[in-house]
């Protein structure tokens, strides 16, 4: 194999590696975008869940207050 043939093969390998790196970089960018979208969606989902959970806790607190009022009324009616 002559030096020119070796250089040609080396150039072909270099081109193949450069293409592989470009493809890998493109895939990495696509993955990063997809992950970014998922993170944003998860944050929004978590925010909504936290909001709903807060509403449930407020409702429970109101029900507890009502139960305490009714308990007091029953105690007053029973004279205790």
N, C-alpha and C positions, 0 to 999 in steps of 0.2 A: 504494500500500500504506500503510495507516494505521499509526500507532505501535503500536496494540494487536495488529495482525496481525504486525508485526515482532517484538514481544515474544513472541507466541505461537510464531512460528517459532524464535526464539532459545531459548525454553524447550524446544521439541522437540529442537533440536540439542544442547542441554545434557544433556537426558535420554539421548539416543542416545550421546553421548560418555561419560556416567557409566556406562551399561551396558557399553560397550566396555571401559572401564577395569576394571570388575568382572570381566568375562569374561577379560581379559588377566591380571589378578592371580590369578584362579583357575587359569588354565593355568600361570602361573609357579610357583605353589605345588605343583601336581601335578608339574611338571618337576623342581623341587627335591627333592621326595620320591623320585621315580624315580631321580634321580642319586644321592641319599643311599643308597638301597638298593643301587644298582650299586657304589658305592664300598665299602660294607660287604661285599658279596659278593666283590669283587675282593680286599679285604684278607684275607678268610677263605681264598680260593683261594690267594693268595700265601703265607699262613702255612702252609697245608698243603703247598704246593710246597716251601717252604724246609725244612720238617720232613722231607719225603721225600728231598730232595737231601742233607740232612745224614746221613740214614740210608745213602744210597748211598755218600757219602764215607767213612763209618765202615766200611762193608763193603769198600770198596777198600783202606782202610788195613789192615784185618785180612788181606785176601788178600795184600797186599804183605808183611806180616809173615810169613805162612806161606811165601810164595815165598822170602823171605830165609832162613828156617830150613831149607827144603829145599835151597837152594843151598849153605848151610853144610854140611849133611849130605853132599851130593855131593862137595864139596871135601874133606871129611874122609875119605870113602871112597876118593877118588882120591889121597889123600896130598899134596895141595897146600896 
